[in-house]
Amino acid sequence: MSAPGELSLSKLLASLKPVLSPETFVFATFAHNTAIPTTLPVQMLFRESEGTTLITTKAAADAEKIQYTFASRMITLDVHSSLEAVGFVAVVTNKLKELSIGLNPVSGYFHDHFFVPEGREEEAVECLKAIAREAQKEPI
């Protein structure tokens, strides 16, 4: 069974609507035998061989005195891309690369989310809007 959502790269790009979260997020890691404080809001949890990565809010991590890295802002690409869509994240990351904006992409079931360095979020949002405007000029 195919994953739901849009597969067409041209349609995805033309309907791209970036939504900037008001929160600042951070990445933290926990050893496998360490309990993650239940007070930390979980934006994403991912288990790797070295430990568990948690994306949470900077405010919550500071309150819990959790060590973290990469203070970032989350931009949600408000278009329902299929988990099987080919090239969508690559096009966006390449455009942001041209501006020397590093990012951490995360794909959820319904949307793709980009964590960009705090302070670069407005520039990244404008770049994403430009991608959509350019794609809308091309026939779908």
DSSP file (Angstrom, degrees, kcal/mol; ACC not computed):
  #  RESIDUE AA STRUCTURE BP1 BP2  ACC     N-H-->O    O-->H-N    N-H-->O    O-->H-N    TCO  KAPPA ALPHA  PHI   PSI    X-CA   Y-CA   Z-CA
    1    1 A M              0   0    0      0, 0.0     2,-0.1     0, 0.0     0, 0.0   0.000 360.0 360.0 360.0 132.8    0.0    0.0    0.0
    2    2 A S        -     0   0    0      1,-0.1     0, 0.0    80,-0.0     0, 0.0  -0.459 360.0-105.8 -76.3 148.9    1.3    3.4   -0.9
    3    3 A A        -     0   0    0     -2,-0.1    81,-0.1     1,-0.1    -1,-0.1  -0.498  40.9-111.0 -69.8 142.2    1.7    6.1    1.7
    4    4 A P  S    S+     0   0    0      0, 0.0    79,-0.5     0, 0.0    80,-0.2  -0.283  72.4  67.5 -70.3 162.2   -1.0    8.8    1.4
    5    5 A G  S    S-     0   0    0     77,-0.2    76,-0.2    78,-0.1     2,-0.2  -0.450  88.7 -41.6 115.6 171.6    0.0   12.3    0.3
    6    6 A E  B     +a   81   0A   0     74,-3.2    76,-2.8    -2,-0.2    79,-0.2  -0.504  39.3 178.7 -76.5 135.9    1.2   14.1   -2.8
    7    7 A L        +     0   0    0     -2,-0.2    79,-0.5    74,-0.2     2,-0.4   0.666  51.3 101.2-104.0 -26.8    3.9   12.4   -5.0
    8    8 A S     >  -     0   0    0      1,-0.2     4,-2.5    77,-0.1     5,-0.2  -0.467  58.1-156.1 -70.5 119.3    4.2   15.0   -7.7
    9    9 A L  H  > S+     0   0    0     -2,-0.4     4,-2.7     1,-0.2     5,-0.2   0.915  93.3  51.4 -61.1 -44.2    7.3   17.1   -7.2
   10   10 A S  H  > S+     0   0    0      1,-0.2     4,-2.1     2,-0.2    -1,-0.2   0.894 112.1  46.3 -63.6 -39.1    6.0   20.0   -9.2
   11   11 A K  H  > S+     0   0    0      2,-0.2     4,-1.7     1,-0.2    -1,-0.2   0.902 112.1  51.3 -68.2 -40.7    2.7   20.0   -7.3
   12   12 A L  H  < S+     0   0    0     -4,-2.5     4,-0.2     1,-0.2    -2,-0.2   0.939 113.2  44.4 -60.7 -47.1    4.5   19.8   -4.0
   13   13 A L  H >< S+     0   0    0     -4,-2.7     3,-1.0     1,-0.2   122,-0.2   0.899 112.7  51.0 -66.4 -40.5    6.7   22.7   -4.8
   14   14 A A  H 3< S+     0   0    0     -4,-2.1    -1,-0.2     1,-0.2    -2,-0.2   0.793 115.2  42.3 -68.4 -27.7    3.9   24.9   -6.2
   15   15 A S  T 3< S+     0   0    0     -4,-1.7    -1,-0.2    -5,-0.1    -2,-0.2   0.274  82.4 136.9-103.0  11.6    1.8   24.4   -3.1
   16   16 A L    <   +     0   0    0     -3,-1.0    63,-0.1    -4,-0.2   116,-0.1  -0.393  26.1 177.7 -62.7 125.3    4.6   24.8   -0.6
   17   17 A K        -     0   0    0     -2,-0.2    61,-2.9   115,-0.0     2,-0.3  -0.906  17.3-149.1-131.5 103.8    3.5   27.0    2.3
   18   18 A P  E     -B   77   0B   0      0, 0.0     2,-0.5     0, 0.0    59,-0.2  -0.552  10.0-165.8 -76.1 135.4    6.1   27.4    5.1
   19   19 A V  E     -B   76   0B   0     57,-2.5    57,-3.0    -2,-0.3     2,-0.5  -0.979   9.9-147.0-123.3 118.5    4.8   27.8    8.6
   20   20 A L  E     -B   75   0B   0     -2,-0.5    55,-0.2    55,-0.2   102,-0.0  -0.730  12.1-135.5 -89.1 125.3    7.2   29.1   11.2
   21   21 A S  E     -     0   0B   0     53,-2.9    53,-0.1    -2,-0.5    -1,-0.0  -0.529   9.0-136.7 -74.0 143.9    6.8   27.8   14.8
   22   22 A P  E    S+     0   0B   0      0, 0.0    -1,-0.1     0, 0.0     2,-0.1   0.692  78.4  88.6 -74.2 -16.8    7.0   30.4   17.5
   23   23 A E  E    S-     0   0B   0     51,-0.1    51,-0.6     1,-0.0     2,-0.5  -0.404  73.7-132.3 -80.7 154.4    9.1   28.1   19.7
   24   24 A T  E     -B   73   0B   0     49,-0.1    34,-2.9    -2,-0.1    35,-0.4  -0.934  29.4-158.2-100.4 132.0   12.9   27.7   19.7
   25   25 A F  E     -BC  72  57B   0     47,-3.5    47,-3.1    -2,-0.5     2,-0.3  -0.738   9.3-166.6-111.2 157.9   13.8   24.0   19.6
   26   26 A V  E     - C   0  56B   0     30,-2.7    30,-1.9    -2,-0.3     2,-0.5  -0.938  19.2-124.6-138.5 161.1   17.0   22.2   20.7
   27   27 A F  E     +BC  69  55B   0     42,-2.8    42,-2.4    -2,-0.3     2,-0.3  -0.929  31.0 174.7-109.5 129.2   18.4   18.7   20.2
   28   28 A A  E     - C   0  54B   0     26,-2.7    26,-2.9    -2,-0.5     2,-0.4  -0.904  16.3-146.8-128.7 159.0   19.4   16.6   23.2
   29   29 A T  E     - C   0  53B   0     38,-0.4     2,-0.4    -2,-0.3    24,-0.2  -0.975   8.4-166.9-129.6 145.9   20.7   13.1   23.6
   30   30 A F  E     - C   0  52B   0     22,-2.2    22,-3.1    -2,-0.4     6,-0.1  -0.988  27.4-113.3-130.6 137.3   20.1   10.6   26.4
   31   31 A A    >   -     0   0    0     -2,-0.4     3,-2.1    20,-0.2    20,-0.2  -0.319  37.7-108.3 -62.7 153.9   21.9    7.3   27.1
   32   32 A H  T 3  S+     0   0    0      1,-0.3    -1,-0.1    18,-0.2    19,-0.1   0.794 119.2  49.2 -58.7 -29.6   19.6    4.3   26.6
   33   33 A N  T 3  S+     0   0    0      2,-0.1     2,-0.5     0, 0.0    -1,-0.3   0.299  92.5  98.3 -94.9  11.8   19.5    3.6   30.3
   34   34 A T  S <  S-     0   0    0     -3,-2.1     2,-0.3     0, 0.0    -4,-0.1  -0.850  72.9-128.4-102.5 131.8   18.6    7.2   31.2
   35   35 A A        -     0   0    0     -2,-0.5    -4,-0.1     1,-0.0    -2,-0.1  -0.595  19.4-132.0 -75.9 134.2   15.0    8.3   31.9
   36   36 A I        -     0   0    0     -2,-0.3    -1,-0.0     1,-0.1    -6,-0.0  -0.759  33.2-104.9 -84.6 127.1   13.9   11.3   29.8
   37   37 A P    >   -     0   0    0      0, 0.0     3,-1.6     0, 0.0    -1,-0.1  -0.269  20.5-140.1 -55.1 131.7   12.2   13.8   32.1
   38   38 A T  T 3  S+     0   0    0      1,-0.3     4,-0.1     3,-0.0    -2,-0.0   0.630  97.3  69.7 -70.3 -12.4    8.4   13.6   31.6
   39   39 A T  T 3  S+     0   0    0      2,-0.1    -1,-0.3    21,-0.1    25,-0.0   0.622  77.3  96.6 -79.6 -12.4    8.2   17.4   31.8
   40   40 A L  S <  S-     0   0    0     -3,-1.6     2,-0.3    16,-0.0    -4,-0.0  -0.665  78.4-129.6 -80.6 122.4   10.0   17.8   28.5
   41   41 A P        -     0   0    0      0, 0.0     2,-0.7     0, 0.0    16,-0.4  -0.547  22.8-135.8 -69.0 132.5    7.7   18.3   25.6
   42   42 A V        +     0   0    0     -2,-0.3    14,-0.2     1,-0.2     3,-0.1  -0.811  35.0 165.4 -96.3 116.3    8.6   15.9   22.8
   43   43 A Q  S    S-     0   0    0     12,-3.0     2,-0.3    -2,-0.7    -1,-0.2   0.787  80.2  -6.4 -89.7 -37.8    8.7   17.3   19.3
   44   44 A M  E     -D   55   0B   0     11,-1.3    11,-2.6     2,-0.0    -1,-0.4  -0.970  59.3-166.4-155.6 144.4   10.5   14.2   18.1
   45   45 A L  E     +D   54   0B   0     -2,-0.3     2,-0.4     9,-0.2     9,-0.2  -0.999  13.6 175.6-132.0 128.2   12.1   11.2   19.7
   46   46 A F  E     -D   53   0B   0      7,-2.5     7,-3.1    -2,-0.4     2,-0.5  -0.984  20.6-143.0-140.3 126.5   14.5    9.0   17.7
   47   47 A R  E     +D   52   0B   0     -2,-0.4     2,-0.3     5,-0.2     5,-0.2  -0.761  24.3 173.4 -92.6 128.2   16.4    6.0   19.0
   48   48 A E  E >   -D   51   0B   0      3,-2.9     3,-0.5    -2,-0.5    -2,-0.0  -0.777  47.7-101.2-122.7 169.8   19.9    5.5   17.6
   49   49 A S  T 3  S+     0   0    0     -2,-0.3   -17,-0.1     1,-0.2     3,-0.1   0.829 122.1  48.3 -63.1 -30.1   22.6    3.0   18.6
   50   50 A E  T 3  S-     0   0    0      1,-0.2     2,-0.3   -19,-0.1    -1,-0.2   0.708 127.6 -61.5 -83.6 -20.1   24.5    5.6   20.6
   51   51 A G  E <   - D   0  48B   0     -3,-0.5    -3,-2.9   -20,-0.2     2,-0.5  -0.977  64.6 -57.5 163.5-171.0   21.4    6.9   22.5
   52   52 A T  E     -CD  30  47B   0    -22,-3.1   -22,-2.2    -2,-0.3     2,-0.4  -0.901  41.1-146.9-107.1 126.1   18.0    8.5   22.1
   53   53 A T  E     -CD  29  46B   0     -7,-3.1    -7,-2.5    -2,-0.5     2,-0.4  -0.762  15.4-169.4 -90.8 134.9   17.7   11.9   20.4
   54   54 A L  E     -CD  28  45B   0    -26,-2.9   -26,-2.7    -2,-0.4     2,-0.6  -0.991  13.0-158.5-125.3 129.9   15.1   14.3   21.7
   55   55 A I  E     +CD  27  44B   0    -11,-2.6   -12,-3.0    -2,-0.4   -11,-1.3  -0.950  34.1 149.6-102.6 124.5   13.9   17.5   20.0
   56   56 A T  E     -C   26   0B   0    -30,-1.9   -30,-2.7    -2,-0.6     2,-0.2  -0.826  50.0 -71.6-142.4 177.7   12.3   19.7   22.6
   57   57 A T  E  >  -C   25   0B   0    -16,-0.4     4,-2.2    -2,-0.3   -32,-0.3  -0.500  33.5-130.9 -77.7 148.4   11.8   23.3   23.4
   58   58 A K  H  > S+     0   0    0    -34,-2.9     4,-2.8     1,-0.2     5,-0.2   0.890 108.0  56.4 -62.7 -40.3   14.7   25.4   24.5
   59   59 A A  H  > S+     0   0    0    -35,-0.4     4,-2.2     1,-0.2    -1,-0.2   0.915 109.5  44.7 -59.9 -44.1   12.7   26.8   27.4
   60   60 A A  H  > S+     0   0    0      2,-0.2     4,-1.9     1,-0.2    -1,-0.2   0.904 113.1  50.3 -68.2 -41.3   11.9   23.3   28.7
   61   61 A A  H  <>S+     0   0    0     -4,-2.2     5,-2.7     1,-0.2     4,-0.5   0.904 111.8  48.5 -64.1 -40.7   15.5   22.1   28.3
   62   62 A D  H ><5S+     0   0    0     -4,-2.8     3,-0.9     3,-0.2    -1,-0.2   0.914 109.7  52.1 -63.9 -42.0   16.7   25.2   30.2
   63   63 A A  H 3<5S+     0   0    0     -4,-2.2    -1,-0.2     1,-0.3    -2,-0.2   0.858 115.2  41.5 -62.9 -35.0   14.2   24.7   33.0
   64   64 A E  T 3<5S-     0   0    0     -4,-1.9    -1,-0.3    -5,-0.1    -2,-0.2   0.439 109.6-124.3 -90.5  -1.5   15.3   21.0   33.4
   65   65 A K  T < 5 +     0   0    0     -3,-0.9     2,-0.4    -4,-0.5    -3,-0.2   0.900  51.4 165.6  56.8  43.3   19.0   22.0   33.0
   66   66 A I      < -     0   0    0     -5,-2.7     2,-0.2    -6,-0.1    -1,-0.2  -0.741  38.8-121.3 -89.9 134.3   19.4   19.5   30.1
   67   67 A Q        +     0   0    0     -2,-0.4   -38,-0.4   -38,-0.1     2,-0.3  -0.560  46.6 159.4 -72.4 140.0   22.5   19.8   27.9
   68   68 A Y        -     0   0    0     -2,-0.2     2,-0.3   -40,-0.1   -40,-0.2  -0.910  26.6-148.4-151.1 175.6   21.6   20.4   24.3
   69   69 A T  E     +B   27   0B   0    -42,-2.4   -42,-2.8    -2,-0.3     0, 0.0  -0.906  62.0  41.4-142.0 170.4   22.8   21.7   21.0
   70   70 A F  E     -     0   0B   0     -2,-0.3     2,-0.4   -44,-0.2    -1,-0.2   0.953  59.8-151.5  55.2  69.2   21.5   23.4   17.9
   71   71 A A  E     +     0   0B   0    -45,-0.1    47,-2.2    -3,-0.1     2,-0.3  -0.573  37.8 161.7 -63.4 123.2   19.1   26.1   19.0
   72   72 A S  E     -BE  25 117B   0    -47,-3.1   -47,-3.5    -2,-0.4     2,-0.4  -0.913  41.7-122.6-146.6 165.2   16.8   26.2   16.0
   73   73 A R  E     -BE  24 116B   0     43,-2.7    43,-2.5    -2,-0.3     2,-0.5  -0.923  28.5-128.8-113.6 142.5   13.4   27.2   14.7
   74   74 A M  E     - E   0 115B   0    -51,-0.6   -53,-2.9    -2,-0.4     2,-0.6  -0.788  18.1-168.8 -96.7 127.0   11.0   24.7   13.1
   75   75 A I  E     -BE  20 114B   0     39,-2.9    39,-2.9    -2,-0.5     2,-0.5  -0.966  10.4-153.9-112.6 119.1    9.5   25.5    9.7
   76   76 A T  E     -BE  19 113B   0    -57,-3.0   -57,-2.5    -2,-0.6     2,-1.1  -0.798  12.8-137.0 -92.7 131.1    6.7   23.2    8.7
   77   77 A L  E     -BE  18 112B   0     35,-2.9     2,-2.8    -2,-0.5    35,-0.6  -0.768  19.4-148.3 -87.0 100.9    6.1   22.7    5.0
   78   78 A D        +     0   0    0    -61,-2.9     2,-0.3    -2,-1.1    -1,-0.1  -0.370  63.4  96.9 -79.4  67.9    2.4   22.9    5.0
   79   79 A V  S    S-     0   0    0     -2,-2.8     2,-1.6    33,-0.1    33,-0.3  -0.952  80.2-117.1-148.4 134.9    1.7   20.5    2.1
   80   80 A H        -     0   0    0     -2,-0.3   -74,-3.2    31,-0.1     2,-0.3  -0.566  40.2-174.8 -80.8  90.6    0.9   16.9    2.6
   81   81 A S  B     -a    6   0A   0     -2,-1.6   -74,-0.2    29,-0.7     2,-0.2  -0.606  26.1-114.9 -84.2 144.5    3.8   15.2    1.0
   82   82 A S    >   -     0   0    0    -76,-2.8     3,-1.7    -2,-0.3   -77,-0.2  -0.487  17.8-125.5 -71.6 147.4    3.8   11.4    0.6
   83   83 A L  T 3  S+     0   0    0    -79,-0.5    -1,-0.1     1,-0.3   -78,-0.1   0.673 115.3  53.7 -64.3 -15.3    6.5    9.6    2.6
   84   84 A E  T 3  S+     0   0    0    -80,-0.2    -1,-0.3   -81,-0.1   -77,-0.1   0.346  78.2 128.0-100.5   4.3    7.4    8.1   -0.9
   85   85 A A    <   -     0   0    0     -3,-1.7     2,-0.5   -79,-0.2     4,-0.2  -0.370  52.9-138.8 -63.1 139.2    7.7   11.5   -2.6
   86   86 A V  S    S-     0   0    0    -79,-0.5   -77,-0.1     1,-0.1    -1,-0.1  -0.894  70.2  -1.8-108.2 124.5   11.0   11.7   -4.5
   87   87 A G  S  > S+     0   0    0     -2,-0.5     4,-2.4   -78,-0.0     5,-0.2   0.267  89.7 112.4  93.2 -10.7   13.2   14.9   -4.5
   88   88 A F  H  > S+     0   0    0      1,-0.2     4,-1.8     2,-0.2     5,-0.2   0.965  84.8  38.3 -63.1 -55.2   11.0   17.3   -2.5
   89   89 A V  H  > S+     0   0    0      1,-0.2     4,-2.9     2,-0.2     5,-0.2   0.869 115.0  57.0 -63.8 -36.0   13.3   17.6    0.5
   90   90 A A  H  > S+     0   0    0      2,-0.2     4,-2.3     1,-0.2    -1,-0.2   0.910 105.7  49.0 -63.2 -43.1   16.3   17.6   -1.8
   91   91 A V  H  X S+     0   0    0     -4,-2.4     4,-1.9     2,-0.2    -1,-0.2   0.938 114.7  45.2 -61.3 -46.6   15.1   20.6   -3.8
   92   92 A V  H  X S+     0   0    0     -4,-1.8     4,-2.2     1,-0.2     5,-0.2   0.930 113.5  48.2 -65.8 -45.9   14.4   22.5   -0.6
   93   93 A T  H  X S+     0   0    0     -4,-2.9     4,-2.1     1,-0.2    -1,-0.2   0.881 110.2  52.9 -64.6 -36.2   17.7   21.7    1.1
   94   94 A N  H  X S+     0   0    0     -4,-2.3     4,-1.5    -5,-0.2    -1,-0.2   0.889 108.8  49.4 -65.8 -38.1   19.6   22.5   -2.0
   95   95 A K  H  X S+     0   0    0     -4,-1.9     4,-0.6     2,-0.2    -2,-0.2   0.910 113.0  46.6 -66.3 -41.6   18.0   26.0   -2.2
   96   96 A L  H ><>S+     0   0    0     -4,-2.2     5,-2.4     1,-0.2     3,-0.9   0.843 106.2  60.0 -69.0 -31.9   18.8   26.6    1.5
   97   97 A K  H ><5S+     0   0    0     -4,-2.1     3,-2.1     1,-0.2    -1,-0.2   0.879  95.7  61.8 -60.3 -38.5   22.3   25.4    0.9
   98   98 A E  H 3<5S+     0   0    0     -4,-1.5    -1,-0.2     1,-0.3    -2,-0.2   0.775 106.9  45.4 -59.0 -26.0   22.7   28.2   -1.7
   99   99 A L  T <<5S-     0   0    0     -3,-0.9    -1,-0.3    -4,-0.6    -2,-0.2   0.301 117.9-115.1 -97.3   6.7   22.2   30.6    1.2
  100  100 A S  T < 5 +     0   0    0     -3,-2.1     2,-0.7     1,-0.2    -3,-0.2   0.871  65.1 150.0  57.7  39.8   24.5   28.6    3.5
  101  101 A I      < -     0   0    0     -5,-2.4    -1,-0.2    -8,-0.1    -2,-0.1  -0.904  33.7-154.1-103.8 110.2   21.6   27.7    5.8
  102  102 A G        +     0   0    0     -2,-0.7     2,-0.3    -3,-0.1    -9,-0.0  -0.422  20.6 175.6 -74.9 157.6   22.2   24.4    7.5
  103  103 A L        -     0   0    0     13,-0.2    13,-0.2    -2,-0.1    11,-0.0  -0.991  34.4-133.6-158.0 163.1   19.2   22.5    8.6
  104  104 A N  E     -F  115   0B   0     11,-2.0    11,-2.2    -2,-0.3     2,-0.3  -0.954  28.6-153.4-121.1 108.1   17.9   19.3   10.1
  105  105 A P  E     -F  114   0B   0      0, 0.0     2,-0.4     0, 0.0     9,-0.2  -0.618  12.0-174.8 -84.3 141.8   15.0   17.9    8.1
  106  106 A V  E     -F  113   0B   0      7,-3.0     7,-2.9    -2,-0.3     2,-0.6  -0.996  10.9-152.5-133.7 127.1   12.4   15.7    9.8
  107  107 A S  E     -F  112   0B   0     -2,-0.4     5,-0.2     5,-0.2     2,-0.1  -0.893  12.6-172.9-104.1 125.0    9.6   14.0    8.0
  108  108 A G        -     0   0    0      3,-3.3     5,-0.0    -2,-0.6    -2,-0.0  -0.368  45.5 -89.1 -96.5-175.3    6.4   13.2    9.8
  109  109 A Y  S    S+     0   0    0      1,-0.2   -26,-0.2    -2,-0.1     3,-0.1   0.882 123.6  19.7 -63.4 -38.8    3.5   11.2    8.5
  110  110 A F  S    S+     0   0    0      1,-0.2   -29,-0.7   -28,-0.1     2,-0.3   0.764 126.5  22.2-104.0 -31.3    1.8   14.3    7.0
  111  111 A H        -     0   0    0    -31,-0.2    -3,-3.3   -33,-0.1     2,-0.4  -0.894  63.1-121.6-139.5 162.4    4.4   17.0    6.7
  112  112 A D  E     -EF  77 107B   0    -35,-0.6   -35,-2.9   -33,-0.3     2,-0.4  -0.849  28.7-162.1-101.3 144.5    8.1   17.7    6.4
  113  113 A H  E     -EF  76 106B   0     -7,-2.9    -7,-3.0    -2,-0.4     2,-0.5  -0.984   4.9-156.2-130.5 137.7    9.7   20.0    9.0
  114  114 A F  E     -EF  75 105B   0    -39,-2.9   -39,-2.9    -2,-0.4     2,-0.7  -0.966   4.7-154.7-117.9 127.0   13.0   21.8    8.8
  115  115 A F  E     -EF  74 104B   0    -11,-2.2   -11,-2.0    -2,-0.5   -41,-0.2  -0.896  23.0-177.4 -97.8 113.9   14.9   22.9   11.9
  116  116 A V  E     -E   73   0B   0    -43,-2.5   -43,-2.7    -2,-0.7   -13,-0.2  -0.810  37.3 -82.1-113.2 152.6   17.1   25.9   10.9
  117  117 A P  E >   -E   72   0B   0      0, 0.0     3,-2.4     0, 0.0     4,-0.3  -0.220  54.2-100.2 -55.2 136.0   19.5   27.8   13.0
  118  118 A E  T 3  S+     0   0    0    -47,-2.2   -47,-0.1     1,-0.3   -94,-0.0  -0.341 112.6  33.1 -56.1 133.2   17.9   30.4   15.2
  119  119 A G  T 3  S+     0   0    0     -3,-0.1    -1,-0.3    -2,-0.0     4,-0.2   0.195 108.9  69.0 100.3 -14.5   18.4   33.7   13.6
  120  120 A R    <>  +     0   0    0     -3,-2.4     4,-2.2     2,-0.1     5,-0.2   0.344  68.3  98.7-111.4   2.7   18.2   32.4   10.0
  121  121 A E  H  > S+     0   0    0     -4,-0.3     4,-2.6     1,-0.2     5,-0.2   0.877  80.3  49.5 -64.3 -41.0   14.5   31.4   10.1
  122  122 A E  H  > S+     0   0    0      1,-0.2     4,-2.3     2,-0.2    -1,-0.2   0.916 112.1  49.0 -66.3 -41.1   13.1   34.5    8.3
  123  123 A E  H  > S+     0   0    0      2,-0.2     4,-1.9     1,-0.2    -1,-0.2   0.898 112.3  49.2 -61.8 -41.3   15.6   34.1    5.5
  124  124 A A  H  X S+     0   0    0     -4,-2.2     4,-2.2     2,-0.2    -2,-0.2   0.910 109.6  51.1 -66.1 -42.6   14.7   30.4    5.2
  125  125 A V  H  X S+     0   0    0     -4,-2.6     4,-2.3     1,-0.2    -2,-0.2   0.919 109.9  50.0 -61.3 -43.7   11.0   31.2    5.1
  126  126 A E  H  X S+     0   0    0     -4,-2.3     4,-2.0     1,-0.2    -1,-0.2   0.890 109.3  52.0 -63.0 -38.6   11.5   33.7    2.4
  127  127 A C  H  X S+     0   0    0     -4,-1.9     4,-1.9     2,-0.2    -1,-0.2   0.910 109.7  49.2 -62.0 -43.1   13.5   31.2    0.4
  128  128 A L  H  X S+     0   0    0     -4,-2.2     4,-1.8     1,-0.2    -2,-0.2   0.889 109.6  51.1 -65.9 -39.4   10.8   28.6    0.7
  129  129 A K  H  X S+     0   0    0     -4,-2.3     4,-2.4     1,-0.2    -1,-0.2   0.887 108.5  52.9 -63.5 -37.8    8.2   31.1   -0.5
  130  130 A A  H  X S+     0   0    0     -4,-2.0     4,-2.5     2,-0.2    -2,-0.2   0.873 104.9  54.9 -65.7 -37.3   10.3   31.9   -3.5
  131  131 A I  H  X S+     0   0    0     -4,-1.9     4,-2.3     2,-0.2    -1,-0.2   0.930 110.2  46.6 -59.3 -45.5   10.5   28.2   -4.3
  132  132 A A  H  X S+     0   0    0     -4,-1.8     4,-2.0     2,-0.2    -2,-0.2   0.919 111.3  50.6 -64.8 -44.5    6.7   28.1   -4.4
  133  133 A R  H  X S+     0   0    0     -4,-2.4     4,-0.8     1,-0.2    -1,-0.2   0.920 112.4  47.1 -60.2 -43.3    6.4   31.2   -6.5
  134  134 A E  H >X S+     0   0    0     -4,-2.5     3,-0.8     1,-0.2     4,-0.7   0.910 111.9  49.9 -64.7 -42.9    8.9   29.9   -9.0
  135  135 A A  H >< S+     0   0    0     -4,-2.3     3,-0.6     1,-0.2  -121,-0.2   0.817 103.9  59.7 -66.9 -30.6    7.2   26.5   -9.2
  136  136 A Q  H 3< S+     0   0    0     -4,-2.0    -1,-0.2     1,-0.2    -2,-0.2   0.737  99.1  58.4 -69.6 -22.0    3.8   28.2   -9.7
  137  137 A K  H << S+     0   0    0     -4,-0.8    -1,-0.2    -3,-0.8    -2,-0.2   0.739  95.8  77.3 -77.0 -23.6    5.1   29.8  -12.9
  138  138 A E  S << S-     0   0    0     -4,-0.7     2,-0.1    -3,-0.6  -124,-0.0  -0.633  95.1-102.6 -89.6 145.2    5.9   26.4  -14.4
  139  139 A P              0   0    0      0, 0.0    -1,-0.1     0, 0.0    -2,-0.1  -0.416 360.0 360.0 -64.8 139.0    3.2   24.2  -15.9
  140  140 A I              0   0    0     -4,-0.1  -129,-0.1    -2,-0.1  -130,-0.1   0.447 360.0 360.0 -87.4 360.0    2.2   21.4  -13.5
